[in-house]
Amino acid sequence: MTTIRRQYSLPNCQLIVEGLIDSQAEDSMTSGRPLVSILVNAECAFANSEKRLMGGRDFLESLVKAASAYAQEFLSGVRHPLAHHLNSNIIGFARVEDRNLHRLIWHPETEQNNAGTPSEAVEIDLTTVQLFDLVEAVDQLLADRRTLPDFSLHLEPVSRRYRKADVPVARRVAPVALGASSVALLGALFLALPVPKVEEPPRREETAQTDPADGDATPTEPPLAIPESPIAQESPSPQESPSPETLSPEEIKALVASAPQVSDPTALKYLARNLYQQIDGAWEDRGTIDRDLQYRVSVTPGGLIVNYEAVQPTSQDAAEQTPLPKLRYNTLDEKAEIADFRVVFTDNEVLQVSPWDGYQGTATLGEEITDRATLSALTQPLRNRILDAQSDEPTYDRALVFRVGVTEEGAIADYEAKNQAALDFVERTPLPDLVKPEAAGIEPGKNLIPQEPLAQFQVIFKPSGALEVGPLDNRYR
């Protein structure tokens, strides 16, 4: 049995899962990213806190349930009993007088003091930003198909009988409006509550497109940004800022039909990459499709799937064999633009995504920094940052080629895997932990195109441990 350590890192919270690979599993040793099926240990740490929470399966399950329930309660204003219940005496949350703080209470599940009695409870006061970074770390774990596939969270709305008078959502979440990460995991929890629709983040899974130059599938991976939930701005009168309404598929279809189309090829390129990543990451039961299924899928400029229609001879009912129904959002701004894509689920388990009307012009990577002096000044710091974060010896036998976008200040804001090896072994590089899309104004769910000019680099990880960093070659754009 081989031990694997997986990290889910946010600016203010880090969740670490250590588990075992079952060598008897069919693809555990042949897949580029091994399947971790048995949990050995889980750890959770927060920024500016020396305390580390840790434990086994019961600890992880308690942390996931309690954090999700408490975050639901905080956003909705409806008390959730599970948020305050110490499941197996491990994790719970308590309110404090300061509305911007949330007390996490941990009862170590196995530790005992010298008297043989259970250890005293450990209390950590989390800021609202830390709370939702914890929720996002949990969401990343649950969305990871290669880690603890049998681990899940059953989500259901709180009964309306617990509901109190409404409080404007903007007032409840104002402290996190400038810095909180996504609360994507909570989306399904709010179906019965009049609060803004929470966006589900794109999953970090492979994408593949064909490169005419070499004829091979050239994978690309979208920036690993996590979408933020839409936060309404506070207004003097709550009646002037109503919560987004839940619309029926027919209502959304009517809005889509009259919405202006996104035509910018660069925007379509980013949206296509993001759409592929969303669908491919959620497409699990691939073996159930025995013929190609084709759909016209409509998305917002932020990448949210709001509508899909079967293309003959595909039946609309066949969508139940795809992840489209669970990825569709049921809210849409009447003024939103729409981008339509042709999505094909092939019977050989390959996903195809392309703009419905093709690219009308040349797609770019957005505004670029091309000044040679600036590129030269950014090259060595980028190389040093990656080397400093790379602790493990290489465990791959092929070169990993990436495109990396860097801001003028040196922050890594975007990257793409540019060959199959890079896609297979991206988790064995430090790039997922180093990327900061917000540094370039990227807000999945709202905007996917960098709002700041980026310097584009080609980064190659060699099996020998060598690292090559230089300005991006046109072949890898």
Helices and strands as residue ranges (DSSP letters): E 2-10, E 13-21, E 36-46, E 52-55, H 57-76, H 81-84, E 91-95, E 101-106, E 122-127, H 128-143, G 160-162, H 169-173, G 174-176, G 184-190, E 208-210, E 217-219, G 238-240, H 249-258, H 265-282, G 286-288, E 293-299, E 305-310, G 316-321, H 324-327, E 339-345, E 351-355, H 372-389, E 400-406, E 412-417, H 420-424, G 426-428, H 431-434, G 437-440, E 455-461, E 467-471, G 474-476
